[in-house]
Amino acid sequence: MKNNLRRSALYVPGDSNKMLQRSLETSSDILLLNLEDGVALSRKESARENVVQALKELNFDGHEAVVRVNSLATATGRADLAAVVPLRPDGICLPKIENAAEIAAAAHAIRELESGHRIPAGTVMLHAMIESAAGVLHAPEIAAASPCMRSLIFGSADYVNDVRCRPGEERLELLLALQLIVTSARSAGIDAIDAPCFDIRNYDRIRSEAAQARRFGFDGKSAIHPDQCPIINQVFDVTPEEIEWAEKTLASLNAAENLGKALATLDGKLIDNPHRAAAERILSRKHP
C-alpha cells in the first residue's frame, strides 16, 4: 500500500534487471525507472524491455512506480511512452521540460494511449523535470499545464551546465531555481522534489541538502543510491514535536471556534486559520 508521500525519489537504471528488482527492497517512496540520462544509447531498447518486464512482473506495492522516458521529441521517447503506458505505471517522468506545450502534448499522447488500451483517462500521472534556465523561468506554466501533473522535479546537473554556475556545498547558486520550482509547484497544488546529492557517500551533506530543501518547502528529494533514501525520508518525515504542535493547535482552534472565536493562543502565540492549515498538513503526513 502506497503511503502517498513523495519524500524520496530513487533513480533506478532501466538497463539493470538486478537494480530494478532490488529497488523494491529500498525505502524510497518513488522509484524513477530510468530510460533517459544514465542509459547508454546502445542500451536504450534493452532498458525499455527491462522496464516493461518489470512493470509486468514485479510488485511495486509500497512504492510509486514512475518511468522516466526519453524526450518525446525523439522516436526513442515516443517508443518508450507507447511501451509503458499500457502497463499502467503510476506516472511518467518527462525530462528537460521547458514549456507548458510539452506537457500538453505529453498529456494528449498519454490520453490517446489510455483510450486505445481501455484504461480510464487520468490513470497515468505526469511528473516534469526542470533542468534548464528556460524550464525554471516557465515553471509556473509547466506546473499548471495539466490536471495530470503531480510534481516538479529539479534536475540540477543539467541546470548547472545550462546556466554555467559552480555550486558550493551550501548551494547558494541554486537558490533562485529552488525557490521558483517550489513556489510554482505550490501555486499549482502539486509536489516539488529536489535534485539528488551527487556526493553519494557524504551522508552529512545529503542530510544538509535535504534539510535545506525542506526549509524551502519541498516535499522530498531525489536519490541516486538506495543508502541515501533513509536519510532523506527521516528529514522529510514529520517529527513528534511537529505532531504535538499540530494536535495542540487544532484543539485550541476548535475550542475557540466553539466559543464563536476565530483566533486562539498557544504557548503565548496567536494562531488562526493559516496555523490550522499547517497543522492539518502535518497530521496528513503522519504515518499510521
N, C-alpha and C positions, 0 to 999 in steps of 0.2 A: 504493500500500500504506500503510495507516494505521500510525502509529508507537506507538499505544496510550498515548500521553501526553496529558494534558489541561493543558498549560502555559498555553495561551491559548484564549479562547473569544470569538470576534468576533460581535457583534450585526450582522446583515445585514438591512436593511429589506426586508420582503417586497413592498412596493409599488414597488420599483425593480428592473426587469429588469436594468438596467445594473450595479447593485451586486451582484445575485445572480450574474451572470456573472463580474464582476471578483473576487468573493470567492474564486474558485478559484485566483487568482494570488497570494493572500496566504499568509503563513507561519503562519496560525492553525491550531492543532490541531483545534479545534471551530468549526464555522460554525453559529451560532444563527440560523436562518432565521426572522425575527421577524414574527409576525402580531399581536402584542399591543400593549403601550405603544409609542408611536412611530409607529403606523399610525393615521391618522385614521379615525373611524367611517365616513365616506363611502367609504373605500378598503379596508375590510376584505375585501369579496368579491373585488375585483380583486387584492389582495395574496395571498389564498388561491389564486386561479387562477394567479398568477405562480409561487408556490412549488410548486404541483402540476406545472406545466410544467417547472420547474427540476428537480424530482425525476425526472421522466420523461426529460429530455433531456440534462442536464448530468452530467459525470463527476466525482463528488466523491472519487475515489480520492486518498488522501493526507490527506483531511480527514474528521472525524466530522460527518456531517450531522444536526443536531438541530433540530427545528421547535418554536419557542416558540408555543404555541397560546394562544388566549384562554381565560378561565376556563371550565371545563367545567360550571359552574353556569349558563352562558348558552347560548342557542341558537347563537350565533356560535362559541363554543368547541367545542360538540358537532359542529357542521358542519366545523370545522377538523379535528377528530380523524377524522371519517368520511372526509374527503377525502384526508388524507395517510397514514394508517396502511396502506392497501392498497398504497402505493408503497414501503413498507419503508424509511423513513428509519432511521438508526442509533438515533435516540431522539426522545422527546417531552419538551419542557421545559414544566413546569407552573408557571404564575405564582402568586405570592401564596398559597402553601400555608401553612395554619395548623394542620393536624392530620392524624393518620395516616389517618383515614377518607377524606379527599380522595384520598390516594394509593391506598388500597384500591379506591375507586370507579373511579379512572382506570385502574388495572391491570386491573380486571374489564372495563371498556369496551374496552380495547385487546385483551384476550384474545378477546373476542367478535368483534371486527373481524378479528383474525388468523384465527380459526377460520372465519369466514364467507368469507374470501378464500383459504383453504387455505394460510395462512402458518404455518410452525412456531411454536408457542407460545414466547414469550420472545424473538422476533426483534427487537421494538421495545422499547428500554430506556427508563427514566424518569429525568429529572433534575428536582429540585424546587427552586424558588426560595423562599428565606427572605427575606421583605420586611417583616415586622412584629414587634412585641413578642411577639404570640402565637406566631408562627412560630418565633422564637428560643427561647421557653420550651418549645415542643413539638418542637424539633429532634431530640432523641434518638429519639422515637417515629416521627417522619416518616422519618428516615434508615433505620430498620429496618422500615418498613411493608410492603415488598415485595421479593422476590428480584430484581425487575427494576430496582430502584433502582441508579443508578450515580454520582450526585453530588448534593451540596447546593450551590446557587449563591446567593451573597449578593447581594441587591438593596438597596443602601444608600440609594438615593434615596427609595423608599417607606418604608424603615425610619426614616430621619431624620425624615420627615414624621410618621410614626406616634408616635414617642417624643418628638418636639419638641426634639431636641438640635441643637446647632450645631457640627459637627465642624471642627476646625482641621486644618492640614496633617499633624500627627502622628497624627490620628485617635484620640486618647485616648478620645473619647466613644463610639467604636465597639468598644472593646476587648472588652467583655463579649460582644457579639454575635459578634465574630470568633472568640473563644475557644470559645464554646458551639457554633458551627457546625462548626469543625474537630474539636472533641472528639466531637461527635455523629456526624460522618461517620466518624471513626476507629473509634468503638465499633461501627459497623455494617459496617465494612470497605469503605466506598465513598470516593470522592474529594470534596474540598472545593475550591470555586472562589471566589475573592474577587471583590468588586464592581469595576466599572471605575473608572478615574480620569477624572473629567469635565473636567479641565483638559487638553484634547485635545493641545495642542502643548507642554505643560510636561513635557519628557522627563525632567528631573531628578526631578520629583515622581512621575511614573509609575514610574521605577526605584526610588525610595524606597518607594513603597507596595507594589510587588511584592516588594522585599527584606523589608519588614516582614511581609507575608503568608507568605513562605517561612519566615521565622524562626518564625512561629506554627505552621507545619506544613501550610499549604495546598499543594495540588498545582498550582494555577495561578490565573490572574486573568482576568477578563473584559476586553474591549476594545470601544471604540466607534468606533475608526478603525483601518484597517489598519496605519498607521505605528506604532501602539503595540505591535503583535504581536512584532516582532523584539526589542524591549527586554524585554518580558515573557518571551519564550522564553529569552533569554540569562540572565535572573535565575533562572529555574526549571530551567535545564539543570544537570546535574552538572558540576563543574569538574574539570580534570585533577588537581588536588590531592586532591579527594574520591575520584576513581577510584584514584589511587595509594594513598591510605589504605585504601580498601576491599580492594584486592588484597593489600596487606601484612597487613591484619587477617585475611583468610581464610587466607592462607599460614601465619601464626603460629598461628592456632587449629587448623588442620588438622595442623600439625606437633605441637602439644601433644596433640591427640587421638590421634595415632599412638603417643604415649608413655603413653597412658592418663590424660591430664590434661584437665580441663575448662577450665582457666584458662591464660592466656599473658600475656606482657608485650610491649608495643610502644612503642618510644620512651620507656621508663621508666614506662608506664602499664599498669595491669591491665586486661585485656579478657576478655570471656566471651560467653555466648550472645546477650545483647542487642546487643553490638557485631557479632556475626556477622549478625544480622537486619538491622542498619543497613547493613552492607557489602553484603549481597545485594540490598537495596533500591536502593542507589546503582548497583550494576552492572546492575540490571534496567532502569534509566533511561538507560543508556549507549547512544549511537547506534551502529548497526552500523559 
